[in-house]
Amino acid sequence: MAGDWHLPDPQLPGPYFEPIGRDDGGRQPPGDDRGEPTAGPVLGPALRTAALDWWRAVRTLRFWTFTLGAAVAMGVVVGTVSWLSRSADESAESMPVSVSAYLLALLLFPAASAFVAMHWGMACWRGSRGQERPAGLVAPIVASIMRCLVFAVLILAVLLAQAALARQPGAPAGVSAMVAVVEAVLFSVMGAAVASLVRTRARAGVAGWFVALFLVAGGIGTCVLLLPAVRAEEPVTVAINVQQAPDGTFLAYECSRVQAGTTEVYRTERIMWLAASSPSVVFVMLVAEQDTAVEPFGWLSSRLQEAADGTQVPCVNGEPLGGEAAHVPLGASGLVIQGGVGGLLVAGAQVASWRRRLRQENPAGPDAAADGQPLRPGRFDGLRRRGPK
């Protein structure tokens, strides 16, 4: 019949094409699963797997040991810094210890959440027995986020209690928790991607913690170290019609033609993108937009924005500043940088996983056939042609 599939007669002239995915009888050979899997929903199974992983994790001593240990470590850092700042400024009129501890805890909460998310992202990808998860990155990322939410709820409860004791508004605690959840999502993606990209557990841990430390604190430290490199002597002119904010930052000014000589200028707008990746900087820039934000965060936010715009000295090279001038969105820039790093790590993990899968399917090498004869790649892998001997 015309619709029957059959092998061509080898005695007849003409090209012969080897059947792909079929045996001699025209049927799929048993156990052959080399074809592409059928596309299907992956979010539902990933959510179920992550929920089961979370339920198993919260009933283990290891989970609570790490979660409470991270909370205690954050409290120790807050208490130590508050006590040191208090003892170093005893002669001056300073804020109460409870207020300074509350403000410092608000600042460190997103950074601590980033470290916790990096740890759980790598741990969830490895699994409970150190085995690789074959289902991809979705399930371990969701599982890591769900574990980080426990830490976020715990710290938020402590912050609200601190706000009540210090008689401070609790709205900044909500902003800090919101930023902490966003950081938990981004750093969970990075942690799972690093663990998938680097096969060795020790090397993956080193790479993951290096990424976390650099984004949280390394960018700020690098920005400080690069300050001498952006120092310059620039000509300035006399500023007129100057408008300043109550905190002293310049809102707008015009520049005359009268030369005022040269002055030392730090072009911080060239390096502030390094500091923008810190979760603490993201929190400061977001909380300053709230009406209930406390004064230190508003002052710090304006100084950071001034450094990002490079407007510490007016009329450098006679350039005016208008009230409608566009400002660098420092908080949004930090989230974009973190998201970009996470996207690059995920892309690298996918490429590495694809290459490992190819090596497993063809252990003799991509350019060798099963019988050891060389292959010349054609347009598709299934239509490879034997090369000249």
Short mmCIF file of the C-alpha atoms (twelve columns), coordinates in Angstrom:
data_MODEL
# 
_entry.id   MODEL 
# 
loop_
_atom_site.group_PDB 
_atom_site.id 
_atom_site.type_symbol 
_atom_site.label_atom_id 
_atom_site.label_alt_id 
_atom_site.label_comp_id 
_atom_site.label_asym_id 
_atom_site.label_seq_id 
_atom_site.Cartn_x 
_atom_site.Cartn_y 
_atom_site.Cartn_z 
_atom_site.pdbx_PDB_model_num 
ATOM 1   C CA . MET A 1   0.000  0.000  0.000  1 
ATOM 2   C CA . ALA A 2   1.099  3.553  -0.541 1 
ATOM 3   C CA . GLY A 3   0.914  4.437  3.121  1 
ATOM 4   C CA . ASP A 4   3.063  1.515  4.283  1 
ATOM 5   C CA . TRP A 5   6.567  2.396  5.425  1 
ATOM 6   C CA . HIS A 6   9.249  -0.070 4.281  1 
ATOM 7   C CA . LEU A 7   12.981 -0.228 3.828  1 
ATOM 8   C CA . PRO A 8   14.231 0.501  0.303  1 
ATOM 9   C CA . ASP A 9   15.713 -2.307 -1.718 1 
ATOM 10  C CA . PRO A 10  19.515 -2.083 -1.352 1 
ATOM 11  C CA . GLN A 11  19.946 -3.442 -4.901 1 
ATOM 12  C CA . LEU A 12  18.086 -0.497 -6.403 1 
ATOM 13  C CA . PRO A 13  20.126 2.600  -7.267 1 
ATOM 14  C CA . GLY A 14  19.582 5.804  -5.364 1 
ATOM 15  C CA . PRO A 15  20.430 7.301  -1.987 1 
ATOM 16  C CA . TYR A 16  19.739 5.416  1.183  1 
ATOM 17  C CA . PHE A 17  18.648 7.276  4.316  1 
ATOM 18  C CA . GLU A 18  19.004 5.549  7.640  1 
ATOM 19  C CA . PRO A 19  15.715 5.669  9.579  1 
ATOM 20  C CA . ILE A 20  15.831 7.861  12.668 1 
ATOM 21  C CA . GLY A 21  14.103 6.693  15.856 1 
ATOM 22  C CA . ARG A 22  12.625 3.570  14.260 1 
ATOM 23  C CA . ASP A 23  13.699 -0.027 14.142 1 
ATOM 24  C CA . ASP A 24  13.575 -2.324 11.119 1 
ATOM 25  C CA . GLY A 25  9.874  -2.857 11.596 1 
ATOM 26  C CA . GLY A 26  8.997  0.787  11.579 1 
ATOM 27  C CA . ARG A 27  8.279  0.859  15.284 1 
ATOM 28  C CA . GLN A 28  9.932  2.852  18.069 1 
ATOM 29  C CA . PRO A 29  12.685 0.686  19.598 1 
ATOM 30  C CA . PRO A 30  12.066 -0.214 23.218 1 
ATOM 31  C CA . GLY A 31  13.901 1.850  25.788 1 
ATOM 32  C CA . ASP A 32  14.924 4.527  23.305 1 
ATOM 33  C CA . ASP A 33  14.301 7.833  25.057 1 
ATOM 34  C CA . ARG A 34  16.760 9.975  23.158 1 
ATOM 35  C CA . GLY A 35  14.074 12.054 21.552 1 
ATOM 36  C CA . GLU A 36  12.985 15.399 22.882 1 
ATOM 37  C CA . PRO A 37  10.491 15.096 25.751 1 
ATOM 38  C CA . THR A 38  7.016  16.310 25.177 1 
ATOM 39  C CA . ALA A 39  6.501  19.845 26.368 1 
ATOM 40  C CA . GLY A 40  4.326  20.078 29.397 1 
ATOM 41  C CA . PRO A 41  3.710  22.280 32.429 1 
ATOM 42  C CA . VAL A 42  6.688  22.426 34.793 1 
ATOM 43  C CA . LEU A 43  5.559  25.060 37.290 1 
ATOM 44  C CA . GLY A 44  2.953  22.865 38.962 1 
ATOM 45  C CA . PRO A 45  5.268  19.901 39.651 1 
ATOM 46  C CA . ALA A 46  8.007  22.329 40.710 1 
ATOM 47  C CA . LEU A 47  5.718  23.991 43.242 1 
ATOM 48  C CA . ARG A 48  4.644  20.633 44.631 1 
ATOM 49  C CA . THR A 49  8.243  19.482 44.891 1 
ATOM 50  C CA . ALA A 50  9.260  22.746 46.577 1 
ATOM 51  C CA . ALA A 51  6.366  22.570 49.042 1 
ATOM 52  C CA . LEU A 52  7.258  18.996 49.960 1 
ATOM 53  C CA . ASP A 53  10.893 19.982 50.369 1 
ATOM 54  C CA . TRP A 54  9.910  22.907 52.604 1 
ATOM 55  C CA . TRP A 55  7.658  20.734 54.747 1 
ATOM 56  C CA . ARG A 56  10.438 18.226 55.255 1 
ATOM 57  C CA . ALA A 57  12.978 20.959 55.965 1 
ATOM 58  C CA . VAL A 58  11.027 22.820 58.658 1 
ATOM 59  C CA . ARG A 59  10.815 19.623 60.656 1 
ATOM 60  C CA . THR A 60  14.586 19.169 60.794 1 
ATOM 61  C CA . LEU A 61  17.024 20.451 63.389 1 
ATOM 62  C CA . ARG A 62  19.445 21.553 60.680 1 
ATOM 63  C CA . PHE A 63  16.975 24.038 59.210 1 
ATOM 64  C CA . TRP A 64  16.203 25.734 62.508 1 
ATOM 65  C CA . THR A 65  19.830 25.690 63.571 1 
ATOM 66  C CA . PHE A 66  20.858 27.635 60.495 1 
ATOM 67  C CA . THR A 67  17.825 29.969 60.531 1 
ATOM 68  C CA . LEU A 68  18.104 30.866 64.211 1 
ATOM 69  C CA . GLY A 69  21.888 31.010 63.918 1 
ATOM 70  C CA . ALA A 70  21.618 33.564 61.110 1 
ATOM 71  C CA . ALA A 71  19.164 35.626 63.177 1 
ATOM 72  C CA . VAL A 72  21.444 35.486 66.242 1 
ATOM 73  C CA . ALA A 73  24.482 36.436 64.144 1 
ATOM 74  C CA . MET A 74  22.584 39.440 62.787 1 
ATOM 75  C CA . GLY A 75  21.622 40.432 66.337 1 
ATOM 76  C CA . VAL A 76  25.224 40.139 67.521 1 
ATOM 77  C CA . VAL A 77  26.433 42.397 64.705 1 
ATOM 78  C CA . VAL A 78  23.704 44.961 65.439 1 
ATOM 79  C CA . GLY A 79  24.412 44.956 69.172 1 
ATOM 80  C CA . THR A 80  28.191 45.193 68.734 1 
ATOM 81  C CA . VAL A 81  28.066 48.073 66.253 1 
ATOM 82  C CA . SER A 82  25.504 49.944 68.352 1 
ATOM 83  C CA . TRP A 83  27.610 49.553 71.505 1 
ATOM 84  C CA . LEU A 84  30.814 50.612 69.730 1 
ATOM 85  C CA . SER A 85  29.196 53.694 68.217 1 
ATOM 86  C CA . ARG A 86  27.720 54.602 71.602 1 
ATOM 87  C CA . SER A 87  31.031 54.226 73.441 1 
ATOM 88  C CA . ALA A 88  32.906 56.217 70.786 1 
ATOM 89  C CA . ASP A 89  30.450 59.134 71.036 1 
ATOM 90  C CA . GLU A 90  29.796 59.371 74.770 1 
ATOM 91  C CA . SER A 91  30.558 63.100 74.981 1 
ATOM 92  C CA . ALA A 92  28.150 64.040 72.198 1 
ATOM 93  C CA . GLU A 93  24.400 63.918 72.300 1 
ATOM 94  C CA . SER A 94  23.481 60.735 70.483 1 
ATOM 95  C CA . MET A 95  20.305 58.760 69.908 1 
ATOM 96  C CA . PRO A 96  19.274 56.013 72.348 1 
ATOM 97  C CA . VAL A 97  20.759 52.575 71.903 1 
ATOM 98  C CA . SER A 98  17.354 51.056 71.179 1 
ATOM 99  C CA . VAL A 99  16.788 53.469 68.277 1 
ATOM 100 C CA . SER A 100 20.252 52.976 66.786 1 
ATOM 101 C CA . ALA A 101 19.910 49.189 67.102 1 
ATOM 102 C CA . TYR A 102 16.534 49.325 65.351 1 
ATOM 103 C CA . LEU A 103 17.874 51.441 62.485 1 
ATOM 104 C CA . LEU A 104 20.930 49.246 62.053 1 
ATOM 105 C CA . ALA A 105 18.775 46.107 62.053 1 
ATOM 106 C CA . LEU A 106 16.609 47.638 59.325 1 
ATOM 107 C CA . LEU A 107 19.751 48.288 57.278 1 
ATOM 108 C CA . LEU A 108 21.223 44.794 57.728 1 
ATOM 109 C CA . PHE A 109 18.041 42.778 57.261 1 
ATOM 110 C CA . PRO A 110 18.162 42.711 53.402 1 
ATOM 111 C CA . ALA A 111 21.883 41.850 53.448 1 
ATOM 112 C CA . ALA A 112 21.334 38.970 55.885 1 
ATOM 113 C CA . SER A 113 18.454 37.713 53.729 1 
ATOM 114 C CA . ALA A 114 20.773 37.704 50.695 1 
ATOM 115 C CA . PHE A 115 23.327 35.522 52.494 1 
ATOM 116 C CA . VAL A 116 20.637 33.136 53.728 1 
ATOM 117 C CA . ALA A 117 19.166 32.864 50.225 1 
ATOM 118 C CA . MET A 118 22.564 32.120 48.700 1 
ATOM 119 C CA . HIS A 119 23.064 29.277 51.201 1 
ATOM 120 C CA . TRP A 120 19.636 27.739 50.674 1 
ATOM 121 C CA . GLY A 121 19.831 28.167 46.894 1 
ATOM 122 C CA . MET A 122 22.966 26.030 46.736 1 
ATOM 123 C CA . ALA A 123 21.726 23.557 49.349 1 
ATOM 124 C CA . CYS A 124 18.324 23.024 47.699 1 
ATOM 125 C CA . TRP A 125 19.894 22.330 44.319 1 
ATOM 126 C CA . ARG A 126 22.237 19.732 45.782 1 
ATOM 127 C CA . GLY A 127 19.399 18.041 47.624 1 
ATOM 128 C CA . SER A 128 19.402 16.351 50.982 1 
ATOM 129 C CA . ARG A 129 21.949 13.718 49.977 1 
ATOM 130 C CA . GLY A 130 24.239 15.855 47.872 1 
ATOM 131 C CA . GLN A 131 22.767 14.594 44.593 1 
ATOM 132 C CA . GLU A 132 22.038 16.735 41.556 1 
ATOM 133 C CA . ARG A 133 18.427 17.508 40.841 1 
ATOM 134 C CA . PRO A 134 17.617 16.488 37.274 1 
ATOM 135 C CA . ALA A 135 14.410 18.523 37.021 1 
ATOM 136 C CA . GLY A 136 16.155 21.868 36.440 1 
ATOM 137 C CA . LEU A 137 16.429 25.023 38.511 1 
ATOM 138 C CA . VAL A 138 12.779 25.881 39.097 1 
ATOM 139 C CA . ALA A 139 12.120 23.498 41.992 1 
ATOM 140 C CA . PRO A 140 15.264 24.314 44.022 1 
ATOM 141 C CA . ILE A 141 14.791 28.055 43.508 1 
ATOM 142 C CA . VAL A 142 11.198 27.926 44.760 1 
ATOM 143 C CA . ALA A 143 12.233 25.689 47.662 1 
ATOM 144 C CA . SER A 144 14.968 28.146 48.640 1 
ATOM 145 C CA . ILE A 145 12.566 31.084 48.507 1 
ATOM 146 C CA . MET A 146 10.073 29.273 50.747 1 
ATOM 147 C CA . ARG A 147 12.812 28.568 53.295 1 
ATOM 148 C CA . CYS A 148 13.933 32.201 53.203 1 
ATOM 149 C CA . LEU A 149 10.378 33.355 53.924 1 
ATOM 150 C CA . VAL A 150 10.603 31.693 57.332 1 
ATOM 151 C CA . PHE A 151 13.697 33.750 58.115 1 
ATOM 152 C CA . ALA A 152 12.018 36.920 56.803 1 
ATOM 153 C CA . VAL A 153 8.916  36.431 58.963 1 
ATOM 154 C CA . LEU A 154 11.086 35.781 62.023 1 
ATOM 155 C CA . ILE A 155 13.185 38.921 61.568 1 
ATOM 156 C CA . LEU A 156 10.125 41.038 60.734 1 
ATOM 157 C CA . ALA A 157 8.521  40.036 64.038 1 
ATOM 158 C CA . VAL A 158 11.707 41.036 65.881 1 
ATOM 159 C CA . LEU A 159 11.868 44.368 64.035 1 
ATOM 160 C CA . LEU A 160 8.264  45.216 64.886 1 
ATOM 161 C CA . ALA A 161 8.990  44.449 68.531 1 
ATOM 162 C CA . GLN A 162 12.061 46.692 68.380 1 
ATOM 163 C CA . ALA A 163 10.008 49.482 66.791 1 
ATOM 164 C CA . ALA A 164 7.480  49.270 69.614 1 
ATOM 165 C CA . LEU A 165 10.187 49.361 72.295 1 
ATOM 166 C CA . ALA A 166 12.049 52.240 70.629 1 
ATOM 167 C CA . ARG A 167 8.809  54.117 69.864 1 
ATOM 168 C CA . GLN A 168 9.664  54.283 66.186 1 
ATOM 169 C CA . PRO A 169 7.361  53.826 63.169 1 
ATOM 170 C CA . GLY A 170 6.959  50.257 61.962 1 
ATOM 171 C CA . ALA A 171 6.569  51.145 58.278 1 
ATOM 172 C CA . PRO A 172 10.346 51.023 57.625 1 
ATOM 173 C CA . ALA A 173 10.307 47.460 58.959 1 
ATOM 174 C CA . GLY A 174 7.767  46.554 56.282 1 
ATOM 175 C CA . VAL A 175 9.953  48.132 53.577 1 
ATOM 176 C CA . SER A 176 12.984 46.257 54.893 1 
ATOM 177 C CA . ALA A 177 11.046 42.994 54.822 1 
ATOM 178 C CA . MET A 178 9.856  43.681 51.270 1 
ATOM 179 C CA . VAL A 179 13.428 44.307 50.088 1 
ATOM 180 C CA . ALA A 180 14.552 41.184 51.980 1 
ATOM 181 C CA . VAL A 181 12.000 39.063 50.104 1 
ATOM 182 C CA . VAL A 182 13.138 40.487 46.759 1 
ATOM 183 C CA . GLU A 183 16.749 39.734 47.678 1 
ATOM 184 C CA . ALA A 184 15.725 36.221 48.704 1 
ATOM 185 C CA . VAL A 185 14.320 35.636 45.219 1 
ATOM 186 C CA . LEU A 186 17.354 37.038 43.386 1 
ATOM 187 C CA . PHE A 187 19.994 35.354 45.523 1 
ATOM 188 C CA . SER A 188 18.130 32.039 45.513 1 
ATOM 189 C CA . VAL A 189 18.368 32.139 41.726 1 
ATOM 190 C CA . MET A 190 22.086 32.908 41.952 1 
ATOM 191 C CA . GLY A 191 22.733 30.171 44.513 1 
ATOM 192 C CA . ALA A 192 20.966 27.446 42.551 1 
ATOM 193 C CA . ALA A 193 22.615 28.578 39.311 1 
ATOM 194 C CA . VAL A 194 26.108 28.589 40.843 1 
ATOM 195 C CA . ALA A 195 25.591 25.111 42.319 1 
ATOM 196 C CA . SER A 196 24.435 23.845 38.931 1 
ATOM 197 C CA . LEU A 197 27.221 25.588 37.032 1 
ATOM 198 C CA . VAL A 198 30.083 24.377 39.247 1 
ATOM 199 C CA . ARG A 199 30.018 20.628 39.743 1 
ATOM 200 C CA . THR A 200 32.379 20.371 42.729 1 
ATOM 201 C CA . ARG A 201 30.625 21.149 45.976 1 
ATOM 202 C CA . ALA A 202 33.574 22.961 47.567 1 
ATOM 203 C CA . ARG A 203 34.221 25.091 44.496 1 
ATOM 204 C CA . ALA A 204 30.535 25.881 44.150 1 
ATOM 205 C CA . GLY A 205 30.476 27.057 47.766 1 
ATOM 206 C CA . VAL A 206 33.493 29.303 47.228 1 
ATOM 207 C CA . ALA A 207 32.033 30.758 44.028 1 
ATOM 208 C CA . GLY A 208 28.598 31.303 45.570 1 
ATOM 209 C CA . TRP A 209 29.867 33.046 48.687 1 
ATOM 210 C CA . PHE A 210 32.235 35.174 46.604 1 
ATOM 211 C CA . VAL A 211 29.302 36.392 44.489 1 
ATOM 212 C CA . ALA A 212 27.218 37.086 47.605 1 
ATOM 213 C CA . LEU A 213 30.016 38.913 49.448 1 
ATOM 214 C CA . PHE A 214 30.866 41.040 46.434 1 
ATOM 215 C CA . LEU A 215 27.285 42.086 45.753 1 
ATOM 216 C CA . VAL A 216 26.472 42.761 49.414 1 
ATOM 217 C CA . ALA A 217 29.659 44.460 50.613 1 
ATOM 218 C CA . GLY A 218 32.401 44.085 48.009 1 
ATOM 219 C CA . GLY A 219 30.905 46.639 45.662 1 
ATOM 220 C CA . ILE A 220 30.850 49.286 48.391 1 
ATOM 221 C CA . GLY A 221 34.424 48.464 49.398 1 
ATOM 222 C CA . THR A 222 35.603 48.582 45.787 1 
ATOM 223 C CA . CYS A 223 33.870 51.914 45.325 1 
ATOM 224 C CA . VAL A 224 35.712 53.335 48.346 1 
ATOM 225 C CA . LEU A 225 39.055 51.982 47.116 1 
ATOM 226 C CA . LEU A 226 38.506 53.530 43.677 1 
ATOM 227 C CA . LEU A 227 37.879 57.034 45.036 1 
ATOM 228 C CA . PRO A 228 41.503 58.186 44.468 1 
ATOM 229 C CA . ALA A 229 41.268 56.979 40.864 1 
ATOM 230 C CA . VAL A 230 38.334 59.304 40.099 1 
ATOM 231 C CA . ARG A 231 39.844 62.373 41.744 1 
ATOM 232 C CA . ALA A 232 40.396 65.258 39.346 1 
ATOM 233 C CA . GLU A 233 41.095 68.984 39.265 1 
ATOM 234 C CA . GLU A 234 38.294 70.613 37.306 1 
ATOM 235 C CA . PRO A 235 37.590 74.281 36.467 1 
ATOM 236 C CA . VAL A 236 34.441 75.710 38.048 1 
ATOM 237 C CA . THR A 237 32.415 78.863 37.556 1 
ATOM 238 C CA . VAL A 238 30.368 80.904 39.988 1 
ATOM 239 C CA . ALA A 239 26.967 79.369 40.740 1 
ATOM 240 C CA . ILE A 240 23.890 81.609 40.839 1 
ATOM 241 C CA . ASN A 241 20.225 81.013 41.691 1 
ATOM 242 C CA . VAL A 242 21.181 78.049 43.863 1 
ATOM 243 C CA . GLN A 243 18.363 75.934 45.285 1 
ATOM 244 C CA . GLN A 244 19.269 73.583 48.118 1 
ATOM 245 C CA . ALA A 245 17.316 70.961 50.015 1 
ATOM 246 C CA . PRO A 246 17.056 71.149 53.827 1 
ATOM 247 C CA . ASP A 247 19.805 68.527 54.087 1 
ATOM 248 C CA . GLY A 248 22.206 70.662 52.024 1 
ATOM 249 C CA . THR A 249 22.076 68.824 48.704 1 
ATOM 250 C CA . PHE A 250 21.812 70.883 45.531 1 
ATOM 251 C CA . LEU A 251 18.461 70.794 43.767 1 
ATOM 252 C CA . ALA A 252 19.141 73.312 40.992 1 
ATOM 253 C CA . TYR A 253 21.563 76.087 40.086 1 
ATOM 254 C CA . GLU A 254 22.712 78.171 37.155 1 
ATOM 255 C CA . CYS A 255 26.297 78.838 36.142 1 
ATOM 256 C CA . SER A 256 27.705 82.247 35.274 1 
ATOM 257 C CA . ARG A 257 30.713 82.931 33.081 1 
ATOM 258 C CA . VAL A 258 32.799 84.144 36.002 1 
ATOM 259 C CA . GLN A 259 35.633 81.716 36.577 1 
ATOM 260 C CA . ALA A 260 36.135 80.547 40.162 1 
ATOM 261 C CA . GLY A 261 39.395 78.695 39.534 1 
ATOM 262 C CA . THR A 262 39.888 74.972 39.840 1 
ATOM 263 C CA . THR A 263 38.811 72.665 42.631 1 
ATOM 264 C CA . GLU A 264 39.216 69.060 43.670 1 
ATOM 265 C CA . VAL A 265 36.343 66.953 42.361 1 
ATOM 266 C CA . TYR A 266 35.590 63.266 42.840 1 
ATOM 267 C CA . ARG A 267 33.693 61.946 39.813 1 
ATOM 268 C CA . THR A 268 31.750 59.437 41.872 1 
ATOM 269 C CA . GLU A 269 29.104 59.048 39.164 1 
ATOM 270 C CA . ARG A 270 31.592 56.770 37.370 1 
ATOM 271 C CA . ILE A 271 31.836 54.194 40.180 1 
ATOM 272 C CA . MET A 272 28.607 54.425 42.182 1 
ATOM 273 C CA . TRP A 273 27.070 51.609 40.136 1 
ATOM 274 C CA . LEU A 274 29.346 49.243 42.082 1 
ATOM 275 C CA . ALA A 275 27.813 50.278 45.396 1 
ATOM 276 C CA . ALA A 276 24.280 50.194 43.971 1 
ATOM 277 C CA . SER A 277 24.284 46.383 43.951 1 
ATOM 278 C CA . SER A 278 24.268 46.212 47.763 1 
ATOM 279 C CA . PRO A 279 20.886 45.230 49.276 1 
ATOM 280 C CA . SER A 280 21.417 47.809 52.031 1 
ATOM 281 C CA . VAL A 281 21.766 50.583 49.450 1 
ATOM 282 C CA . VAL A 282 18.597 49.390 47.714 1 
ATOM 283 C CA . PHE A 283 16.755 49.536 51.044 1 
ATOM 284 C CA . VAL A 284 18.033 53.035 51.867 1 
ATOM 285 C CA . MET A 285 16.919 54.402 48.512 1 
ATOM 286 C CA . LEU A 286 13.455 52.825 48.795 1 
ATOM 287 C CA . VAL A 287 12.758 53.663 52.429 1 
ATOM 288 C CA . ALA A 288 13.688 57.311 51.891 1 
ATOM 289 C CA . GLU A 289 10.654 57.662 49.612 1 
ATOM 290 C CA . GLN A 290 8.280  56.789 52.459 1 
ATOM 291 C CA . ASP A 291 6.706  59.611 54.473 1 
ATOM 292 C CA . THR A 292 7.321  57.738 57.726 1 
ATOM 293 C CA . ALA A 293 11.048 57.226 57.029 1 
ATOM 294 C CA . VAL A 294 13.346 58.218 59.855 1 
ATOM 295 C CA . GLU A 295 15.776 61.083 59.360 1 
ATOM 296 C CA . PRO A 296 19.130 59.207 59.083 1 
ATOM 297 C CA . PHE A 297 17.876 57.233 56.085 1 
ATOM 298 C CA . GLY A 298 16.643 60.371 54.338 1 
ATOM 299 C CA . TRP A 299 19.989 62.105 54.800 1 
ATOM 300 C CA . LEU A 300 21.946 59.023 53.679 1 
ATOM 301 C CA . SER A 301 19.709 58.561 50.644 1 
ATOM 302 C CA . SER A 302 20.228 62.141 49.492 1 
ATOM 303 C CA . ARG A 303 24.004 61.826 49.858 1 
ATOM 304 C CA . LEU A 304 24.068 58.581 47.894 1 
ATOM 305 C CA . GLN A 305 21.928 60.115 45.157 1 
ATOM 306 C CA . GLU A 306 24.186 63.162 45.043 1 
ATOM 307 C CA . ALA A 307 27.219 60.905 44.624 1 
ATOM 308 C CA . ALA A 308 25.458 58.942 41.883 1 
ATOM 309 C CA . ASP A 309 24.613 62.155 40.018 1 
ATOM 310 C CA . GLY A 310 28.046 63.743 40.596 1 
ATOM 311 C CA . THR A 311 26.624 67.043 41.862 1 
ATOM 312 C CA . GLN A 312 28.678 67.494 45.047 1 
ATOM 313 C CA . VAL A 313 30.420 70.535 43.546 1 
ATOM 314 C CA . PRO A 314 28.244 72.958 41.529 1 
ATOM 315 C CA . CYS A 315 29.152 74.356 38.122 1 
ATOM 316 C CA . VAL A 316 31.982 71.970 37.296 1 
ATOM 317 C CA . ASN A 317 33.094 72.976 33.765 1 
ATOM 318 C CA . GLY A 318 30.227 75.484 33.821 1 
ATOM 319 C CA . GLU A 319 27.520 72.792 33.648 1 
ATOM 320 C CA . PRO A 320 24.230 73.952 35.238 1 
ATOM 321 C CA . LEU A 321 21.768 71.772 37.098 1 
ATOM 322 C CA . GLY A 322 18.097 72.229 36.370 1 
ATOM 323 C CA . GLY A 323 15.241 71.224 38.589 1 
ATOM 324 C CA . GLU A 324 13.980 68.866 35.884 1 
ATOM 325 C CA . ALA A 325 17.341 67.082 35.547 1 
ATOM 326 C CA . ALA A 326 17.098 63.315 35.414 1 
ATOM 327 C CA . HIS A 327 18.589 61.434 38.339 1 
ATOM 328 C CA . VAL A 328 20.150 57.996 38.327 1 
ATOM 329 C CA . PRO A 329 17.619 55.601 39.959 1 
ATOM 330 C CA . LEU A 330 20.140 54.072 42.356 1 
ATOM 331 C CA . GLY A 331 17.747 51.579 43.969 1 
ATOM 332 C CA . ALA A 332 16.385 50.316 40.662 1 
ATOM 333 C CA . SER A 333 19.913 50.162 39.251 1 
ATOM 334 C CA . GLY A 334 20.954 47.865 42.095 1 
ATOM 335 C CA . LEU A 335 18.087 45.463 41.438 1 
ATOM 336 C CA . VAL A 336 18.867 45.484 37.706 1 
ATOM 337 C CA . ILE A 337 22.526 44.658 38.396 1 
ATOM 338 C CA . GLN A 338 21.562 41.794 40.702 1 
ATOM 339 C CA . GLY A 339 19.052 40.502 38.186 1 
ATOM 340 C CA . GLY A 340 21.659 40.706 35.433 1 
ATOM 341 C CA . VAL A 341 24.155 38.689 37.470 1 
ATOM 342 C CA . GLY A 342 21.473 36.099 38.213 1 
ATOM 343 C CA . GLY A 343 20.502 35.909 34.540 1 
ATOM 344 C CA . LEU A 344 24.113 35.374 33.464 1 
ATOM 345 C CA . LEU A 345 24.557 32.610 36.043 1 
ATOM 346 C CA . VAL A 346 21.341 30.890 34.953 1 
ATOM 347 C CA . ALA A 347 22.389 31.081 31.300 1 
ATOM 348 C CA . GLY A 348 25.800 29.637 32.153 1 
ATOM 349 C CA . ALA A 349 24.177 26.850 34.180 1 
ATOM 350 C CA . GLN A 350 21.894 25.956 31.284 1 
ATOM 351 C CA . VAL A 351 24.804 25.824 28.837 1 
ATOM 352 C CA . ALA A 352 26.863 23.700 31.233 1 
ATOM 353 C CA . SER A 353 23.934 21.336 31.792 1 
ATOM 354 C CA . TRP A 354 23.404 20.997 28.028 1 
ATOM 355 C CA . ARG A 355 27.071 20.170 27.455 1 
ATOM 356 C CA . ARG A 356 27.090 17.599 30.266 1 
ATOM 357 C CA . ARG A 357 23.993 15.961 28.798 1 
ATOM 358 C CA . LEU A 358 25.667 15.716 25.411 1 
ATOM 359 C CA . ARG A 359 28.727 14.081 26.945 1 
ATOM 360 C CA . GLN A 360 26.530 11.562 28.758 1 
ATOM 361 C CA . GLU A 361 24.636 10.661 25.598 1 
ATOM 362 C CA . ASN A 362 27.829 10.387 23.536 1 
ATOM 363 C CA . PRO A 363 30.702 9.509  25.905 1 
ATOM 364 C CA . ALA A 364 33.058 8.751  23.003 1 
ATOM 365 C CA . GLY A 365 33.097 12.410 22.066 1 
ATOM 366 C CA . PRO A 366 30.994 14.630 19.819 1 
ATOM 367 C CA . ASP A 367 33.047 13.767 16.720 1 
ATOM 368 C CA . ALA A 368 33.146 9.969  17.080 1 
ATOM 369 C CA . ALA A 369 30.597 7.363  16.123 1 
ATOM 370 C CA . ALA A 370 29.691 4.289  18.143 1 
ATOM 371 C CA . ASP A 371 32.070 2.164  16.104 1 
ATOM 372 C CA . GLY A 372 34.919 4.656  16.464 1 
ATOM 373 C CA . GLN A 373 34.698 6.044  12.890 1 
ATOM 374 C CA . PRO A 374 34.813 9.808  12.488 1 
ATOM 375 C CA . LEU A 375 31.656 11.758 11.782 1 
ATOM 376 C CA . ARG A 376 31.193 14.913 9.783  1 
ATOM 377 C CA . PRO A 377 28.347 16.916 11.328 1 
ATOM 378 C CA . GLY A 378 25.437 17.664 9.073  1 
ATOM 379 C CA . ARG A 379 22.600 20.097 9.622  1 
ATOM 380 C CA . PHE A 380 20.985 17.949 12.305 1 
ATOM 381 C CA . ASP A 381 22.529 15.544 14.794 1 
ATOM 382 C CA . GLY A 382 20.293 12.703 13.596 1 
ATOM 383 C CA . LEU A 383 21.464 13.103 9.984  1 
ATOM 384 C CA . ARG A 384 25.207 12.953 10.594 1 
ATOM 385 C CA . ARG A 385 27.210 11.593 7.682  1 
ATOM 386 C CA . ARG A 386 30.334 9.563  7.823  1 
ATOM 387 C CA . GLY A 387 33.408 11.503 6.841  1 
ATOM 388 C CA . PRO A 388 36.212 10.370 4.586  1 
ATOM 389 C CA . LYS A 389 38.471 7.755  6.082  1 
# 
